[in-house]
Amino acid sequence: MSCKKIVLVALSIVLLCCCGGKKKITDDGILSPEEMVAVLVDVHLLDAAIATYNSVEKREVKLTEECYDSLVLSKHECNDSIFRKSFEYYAVEGKIKDIYEKVIDSLNVMKINQEK
């Protein structure tokens, strides 16, 4: 599979995956744990797609914060301040490890499914 196809597939996954019907933002104004996992999975997929493209094409793609906002955060119907507040909340509460364990599990499942 060519690099451009890999990037296209990764971005398609990020942009086309549907979010569940669960409550996305809690009453405290932070992302639910499930939604935080979903956002971080999409952020890491986008980062991986760009890194792969850069290494194969010998180019350097730089994304601005606005690009992340439009590609990932808008998909999850949140903004940068909600994402940052949520990340800080989970870090301070000591729950970020649990969040990232689920992110890694989700990415591993995607990798296994892609290899099939």
VMD Tcl script that draws the C-alpha trace (Angstrom):
set ca {
  {0.00 0.00 0.00}
  {1.47 3.34 -0.97}
  {2.10 6.08 1.54}
  {-0.61 8.27 0.08}
  {-3.13 5.46 0.47}
  {-2.06 4.88 4.08}
  {-2.47 8.56 4.87}
  {-5.83 8.63 3.10}
  {-7.05 5.55 4.99}
  {-5.90 6.94 8.34}
  {-7.50 10.32 7.72}
  {-10.67 8.63 6.50}
  {-10.86 6.64 9.71}
  {-10.41 9.81 11.73}
  {-12.99 11.77 9.77}
  {-15.61 9.12 9.13}
  {-15.77 7.14 12.37}
  {-19.00 7.76 14.17}
  {-19.06 8.62 17.82}
  {-21.26 6.70 20.20}
  {-24.47 8.04 21.61}
  {-23.05 8.42 25.11}
  {-22.81 11.78 26.77}
  {-19.68 13.45 25.42}
  {-19.19 16.27 27.93}
  {-19.93 15.86 31.63}
  {-21.75 18.39 33.78}
  {-18.30 19.59 34.93}
  {-17.45 20.63 31.38}
  {-14.95 17.87 30.71}
  {-15.00 15.08 28.15}
  {-16.32 11.76 29.39}
  {-13.64 9.07 29.73}
  {-14.98 7.30 26.63}
  {-14.93 10.48 24.57}
  {-11.45 11.41 25.84}
  {-10.23 8.02 24.60}
  {-11.91 8.58 21.23}
  {-10.35 12.03 20.81}
  {-6.88 10.81 21.76}
  {-7.15 7.83 19.39}
  {-7.96 10.22 16.54}
  {-5.12 12.58 17.52}
  {-2.63 9.72 17.49}
  {-3.95 8.34 14.19}
  {-3.52 11.74 12.61}
  {-0.01 12.09 14.05}
  {0.92 8.63 12.74}
  {-0.46 9.37 9.28}
  {1.57 12.57 9.07}
  {4.73 10.90 10.38}
  {4.36 8.07 7.86}
  {3.82 10.51 5.03}
  {6.82 12.57 6.09}
  {9.15 9.57 6.33}
  {8.14 8.05 2.98}
  {7.77 11.22 0.96}
  {10.75 12.99 2.59}
  {8.57 16.00 3.21}
  {7.61 17.76 6.35}
  {3.92 18.39 6.90}
  {3.26 20.82 9.71}
  {-0.18 21.16 11.13}
  {-1.32 24.20 12.99}
  {-3.50 24.06 16.06}
  {-6.41 25.16 13.87}
  {-5.90 22.10 11.69}
  {-6.16 19.77 14.69}
  {-9.24 21.66 15.79}
  {-10.92 21.25 12.44}
  {-9.86 17.64 11.84}
  {-10.21 16.06 15.26}
  {-11.86 18.28 17.83}
  {-14.72 19.40 15.61}
  {-15.46 15.77 14.80}
  {-15.95 15.21 18.52}
  {-17.93 18.42 18.94}
  {-15.55 19.96 21.43}
  {-13.03 22.76 21.39}
  {-9.43 23.15 22.46}
  {-10.29 24.54 25.88}
  {-12.57 21.59 26.69}
  {-9.89 19.15 25.50}
  {-7.16 20.84 27.57}
  {-9.39 21.08 30.65}
  {-10.27 17.40 30.27}
  {-6.65 16.33 29.82}
  {-5.60 18.32 32.90}
  {-8.49 16.88 34.92}
  {-7.60 13.28 34.10}
  {-3.90 13.94 34.73}
  {-4.51 15.58 38.13}
  {-7.00 12.89 39.17}
  {-4.50 10.17 38.24}
  {-6.81 8.72 35.60}
  {-4.74 9.55 32.51}
  {-2.97 6.18 32.72}
  {-6.32 4.38 32.47}
  {-7.32 6.62 29.56}
  {-4.09 5.88 27.69}
  {-4.35 2.14 28.33}
  {-7.68 2.25 26.50}
  {-6.17 4.41 23.73}
  {-3.37 1.88 23.23}
  {-5.84 -1.02 23.26}
  {-7.99 0.73 20.64}
  {-4.99 1.45 18.41}
  {-3.80 -2.15 18.72}
  {-7.22 -3.46 17.73}
  {-7.20 -1.17 14.68}
  {-3.74 -2.40 13.74}
  {-4.77 -6.05 14.03}
  {-7.89 -5.42 11.94}
  {-5.87 -3.61 9.28}
  {-3.38 -6.49 9.07}
  {-6.15 -9.01 8.38}
}
mol new
graphics top color blue
foreach p $ca { graphics top sphere $p radius 0.5 }
foreach p [lrange $ca 0 end-1] q [lrange $ca 1 end] { graphics top cylinder $p $q radius 0.2 }
display resetview
